[in-house]
Structures are given as C-alpha cells and as structure tokens.
Amino acid sequence: MEELAKKIQSMTLTRTDVEIAEYILAHLSTIGFQTSTTLAEAIGVSDTSVIRFIRKLGFKGYSEFRSEMNARVAKQIAQAHKDLSPGEKYAKSLEKLNPSNLINDVSRYTLENLQRTYSQMDQDTVERIVDILLKSDRKYIAGFRGTACCAQYMASKLLFLTPHVVPVVHGDATAVENILDITQHDCLFLYSFPKYSEINRALMDIARENGAKIILMTDRHTSPLASKADVVVLAQVEGLGFTNSYVAPLSLSEVILLAMSDRRDVTRTVRFKRIDTVMDKEHLY
C-alpha cells in the first residue's frame, strides 16, 4: 500500500480530502468491503466528495478502487500467512490484558500503538533509511520538546555506529544555525508529531534547498510535513494523558539501528576499538 500513501503525499489536498485520505490509510485492510455510501457516512462527508477524491487518486471510479484495495489486501495476507507479523504478535499479547486499572490501561494503549505502528512498517522502508544514513556524511537528528527524547536516543546510539552525527534538540535559533550548512552529501532525520512545530518545516526547507535527503518519522501520511520527505515512516503516539506516548517511535528507532548494525559490523572497526578502549579505561559505562 506504500505507493498509495506516496500518491496521497504528493497531492494538494482540501480539508475534506485530508479527512477521506486519513480514513482510507487507517482502514486499508477493510476499506474494500465498504461502499462509497458507507465510507462517506463513516467519515461524515458526501458521496460526491468520496468519488471525487477516488478519481483524484487516478481510479476511474469507486468500483475500480474497491477492487484494487481487495486485491492488495489479499496479496498481503498470502505473503504473511506463514508467520505472524510483529503487529499480530502484539495483538496476541493485547488479548491477554484486562484494562481494569491504570497500569493495564497504559499497557493497552502502548500495545495498540505498537500494533498499529508495526502493521504499517515494512523491511524495504527500513533498508531505504539505512541506505541514506550509511551514505550520508553528516547525519542531523532532530526532534523538539516531547520528541527530543527520540532524537537524543537515536543520535547517541547512531554515534556508536558511525561518525558525524549532529543532534538538534532545541527548538530555537540554534536549530537553524546547526543545520544551515547541511549539504547534498548529508541527511536530516526528523521526528515530528502533533502538534507539528513550524520550526520542523523550516529545517526541512533548508535541507531540501541544499539537496540533502530527508527521513521523517511522523504519525500519518497526511502530516503537513510528509510531502517534503524522501522517506516517511509512521509511528503512533496516542497517549492516555496529556502527552504523547513515544514508545512506538523509540521502538522503530531501535529497529533502524539494529538494521544498520547488521549492515556494518562496527566491532571490526578501528573506531569501535578506540571507543571501547577509552570507555574501559575511564569506566564510562
């Protein structure tokens, strides 16, 4: 379904289009079972709006769209039949929980976020991200306020695997100063979730103008920043309280780091041996 998401990212969307797009992307596995009327009712828009949006996507009509969605889902089911996906494994764990208190409620939300996140993730996307990171000279890892924890984690672990990692975690003028010299040989890895800070847009514009690759981790393909990125990876951050939950983006970050370490055996490098020697000598554990 990645090509559908890319198509939507490249489109200029009205507010109604965004509502329809978000619903479709959130219900890819079941959208083929809905008529245009039931879909319109579920979203709260008119039949005409749905049909108009489907044609914007390049389909002749809703019938063709519906058939295509069912065919894609059938193909995915066939491919995943032999083994449980990470999302399905989390779903199995979820069934055992009894949401009768705060601990169970938080656990439920966390597992649901992980399930939804991993159901939208694929290995090809991970490999594309790893390719960009390995080929880039400098890696700018940015995230502000709540997402600063994600950026700091990613930057600190990435620095263990490769040099020239630049964390950008303060949402002020220093962020612009840090990234202003980014080049076509570098990349920007940005974490951005609601509410999307305007400084994220400014940093992406600078990176794009300078020819750098952009990796965006966000919550939906219709994020206002998605169209500016070379690679978009989705992580769900819904929380029970007043703040987002960053368990899912941190988990995806770990996947990317593990994939990168698998491609580059850091234990055989001079860099690793020097780091290990200093860490051991200074007891920096």
N, C-alpha and C positions, 0 to 999 in steps of 0.2 A: 504493500500500500504506500510505499515511500514516494513513488512517482506522483501519486495523487496529492500527497502533502506538499511536495515541491511545486506542483502546479498551483495549488492554493496560495502558497507563499509568494509566488511571482505575480499574482493578480492584484489589481486595485479593487478593494472590497468596500461596499457600503456597510452601514451598521447592520442592516438585515442580512447581507451576505455573510458577515462575520458570525452572526448567530447560527445561520444554517451550516456554515463551514465547521464551526466548533462542535455542533451536534453530530455531524457526519463523522468527523475524525474521532469523536469519543465513542461512537457506536458502529465502528467499521464491521464488526463481526455479526451484527444483526440488522444493519441498515437495508440489506437486500430483501428482508422479509416485510418491510413496510411499504405501503402505497404512498403516493405523493400526498394524499389527503391526510393519512395518519401521521406522516412525517411533519406536515405543516401544522397539524394540531399539537403535536408534541413540542414543537419549537415555539408556537404562538405566532406564526406568520401565515400568509395566504398561500394557497396552492400555486398561484401565478408566480409568487416570489421564489418558490422552490423550483418550479420548472425553469424559470429564467436563470437561476443560479446553475442548475444542472447543465443548461446549454452553454453557459459561460465556461464550464469545465471542459467543453468540447464534445459532449454527448448529443445525439440527435434528439433524444427525449428521455423521459424518466424510465421507460421500459428498458432502453439500452443500458442506462446507468445501473439499474437494478440487477440486470443480468450479469453485467461486468463485476459488480460487487460480490454476487453469489459465487461466481467463478473463481474470484481471487481468494475468497474465504475457503472454498473447497480445496484449492491448491495448498493453502497454508495448513489446513487440517491434515491433509495427506502427508505433507512434509514433516509435521510434528507428531505424527501418530505413534512412532516408535518410542519416543522419550518425552517425559514431562518437561515443559519449559520452566525456567526459573519462576515465572509468574504463577504457573499452575502449582508448583511446589509451595509457594507462599499461600496460595488459595487453600491447599490441603491443611496447612497449619492454621489458617484462619478459621476453618470449620470447627476446630477444637476449642476455640476461645469462647468464654461466657462473659459477655460485656455487662457485668453486674456492678462493677466499681471503676474507679478512675484508672487503676493500673490496666485493667482489661480494655477499657475504652481507648486509652492511648495505644495499647498494643494493637487493637483492631484498626485504628486509623493508620498506624505505621505500616502494618502488613498490607492494608489496602493500597497505600501509596506505593509500596514496593511492587505489589502485584501489577498495578496499572502501569508503573514505570517500565518494568521488565517485559511486559506484554507488548510494549511499543518499541523495544530495543532490538537491534539485530547485529550480528557479528560484523557485517560489512561496514556499518557505520563506525563501529569501534576501530576497525582496521584503517578506515579513512582518517580518523582522528590521530591514530598512532603515526600514520604516514606523515601527516602535517607536522606533528611535534618532532619527529625524528629528522625531518628535512629542514626544519627551521633553525636559523642561527640563534636568535633570541626568542624566548617564549614569555610573553607577557600574560600573566594570570591575574584576572581582575574580578573583583566582587566587592560589594559595598554593604554596609550595615549588616543585616542578617546573613547575607551571602558571603561576607568576608571570611567566615569560618571555612566555607568550601574552598575559597581561593587560597587561603593560608595553608590548608591541608594539602591541596593539590600542588602548590608551589614547593612546599617543604619536601614532599616525597619525590616530586619530579626532579628536584635539585640533586637528589641522591642518584638519579639515573642519568642525568645529562646536565652540562653546564649552561650558563647564560639564561637562567630563569629569573624573571623580574616580577615579583608580587606587587599588585596595585590594589590596595585595600582601603584607601582613604578617599572618600567621595568629595574631593575639593580640587583646588587648582593644581595640587601636586600630582594628581592623576593625569591631567593633561600634560604636565611637564615631563612625567615619566614616559609617556607613550608617544610624545611628539616626534621622536627620532626613529620610530618604527619604520622598517623598510620592507621591500618585496621579498626579502630573504627571511623575514620574521613571521610570527603569528601572534594573534590575540585570542586567548581562551577566556571567554566572558561568562560569568554566572549572572543571570538576571531573571527575577521572579516578581510577581505583583507585590507592591506597586513598582512598576518599571521606572527607575530613576532616569531622568533626562541626561545625566552625565554618561550613561551607557551608550546612548545614541551618539553623543559627541565623540566618544572614544572609537566607536565603530566607524564613524565617518572618517576620522583621521586615519585609521588602519586601512580602510578601503581606498582612500585617496592616495595612500603611499604604496598600495599594491600588496599589502600583507594579507595572508589567509586569516579567516575569522571562524572560530569554533564558538558556538553559542549553546549553553545549556539553559533551557527555559522550561516553562510548563505547558506550552501549547504551540502548535504550528502557526496559529494566527496571532502570536505575540507581535507587538508592533516593531520588534527588532528582527524577527525571523528572516525577513526578506533581504537583510543586509549581510547575512552569514553564509559562509561556504558550506558549513555543516551545522545542522541543528539536531541536538539530542534532547529528548524530553524527559523531565523528572517531575513527579508530582510532589507538591509541598503543602497540601492541605493539612491544617492542624486543628486540634480541638479548641485551643485557647485563642489568645490574641496575637499569636505569632505563627509564622510558617514553620513547618517541620522540615528539617534539612537532612533527614536520614537517607532519603532516596537519592538526592544528588551526591551525597558523600559516598553512598554505595556504588553509584555509577562511576564516580571518580576512581574508586578502588579498582573497578573492572578495567578502566582505561590504563591505569598504572600497571596492573598485572599483565595486561596485554603488551604493554610497552616493554616491561622487564623480560617477557618471553621472547621478544624480538631482539633485545640487546642484553647479552649476558654480562651484566655490569661487574660480576665478581671476577671477571678475567681482565678488567681494565686497570691501567696504572692509576687512574683517578680513584677507583674504588679502594685499591690497596693503600693509597695515601690517606684517604678519609678514614679507613679502618685503623691505620697506624696512629693517627692523631687522636681519634676517639678513644682508643685503648690507652694511649699514653696519658691523656688528660682526664680519663674516667668520665667522658661525656656520653652518657647513655640515655 
